[in-house]
Amino acid sequence: LGGSSAFVGKFGDDEFGHMLVDILKKNGVNAEGCLFDEHARTALAFVTLKSNGEREFMFYRNPSADMLLTEAELNLDLIRRAKIFHYGSISLITEPCRSAHVAAMRAAKSAGILCSYDPNVRLPLWPSEDAARAGILSIWKEADFIKVSDDEVAFLTQGDANDEKNVLSLWFDGLKLLIVTDGEKGCRYFTKDFKGSVPGFSVNTVDTTGAGDAFVGSLLVNVAKDDSIFHNEEKLREALKFSNACGAICTTKKGAIPALPTVAVAQELISKAAN
């Protein structure tokens, strides 16, 4: 999408790890923050697809290299050069990676970098549902903007994701933007000054893997270009329409990275839908 991104994390010094870092580099991602561990394997995730394109995950990691990233190994200089530091919650499950995650987040915050949180709930990786809920919420109030899916709202609030009261129970003072993605229906947005929803796009869904990442990635590109988006509803709606298009296109092909769209492909879907 014409943005500039870097990845921070640890891989096993094995074929899978080197393949993944090569894929990052081929896709133009700065890999200065990537490390290899000789003593642990790269985590594997197997994704099985149901007939409607929804997916189930099975993970092999015990412990895998990504869980063993330490605070001392962080490339803080790389993090401080960013406009946005984006993270999930899987890195919060075990030490030492949890401490590394928190240290990276603190470094970003103290450098005035926007913190973006997509909890990306993966229950099979946590010891229990309660541990997952507590772990995810433990850093909730550190973020500048948060994206959750409707399923994640239901999980975190233990209530109906369509009920605005439940969604707003996740709001806190200092949050700039809360986004709830509603699958093909599009998304809802909440800021301290305005709220609304942006409809999605109807496409032939094959595999939903990576759709949330396509949505978030495209939003991050637009925020990095112009962070007045948090205060300007018209700009925010334009950006979310683009994000909805990117998320939708990502579901039309198998795989996550191969299905990510270019700006031109996303704009083509938007203009087709407008006609």
Secondary structure, DSSP 4 states (H G I P E B T S, - for coil): -----EEEEEEESSHHHHHHHHHHHHTT-EEEEEEEETTSPPPEEEEEE-TTS-EEEEEE-SS-GGGG--GGG--HHHHHT-SEEEE-SGGGSSTTHHHHHHHHHHHHHHTTPEEEE-----GGGSS-HHHHHHHHHTTGGG-SEEEEEHHHHHHHHSS-TT-HHHHHTT--TT--EEEEE-GGGEEEEE-SS-EEEEE------S--TTHHHHHHHHHHHHHHH-GGGGT-HHHHHHHHHHHHHHHHHHTTSSSSGGGPPPHHHHHHHHHHHH-
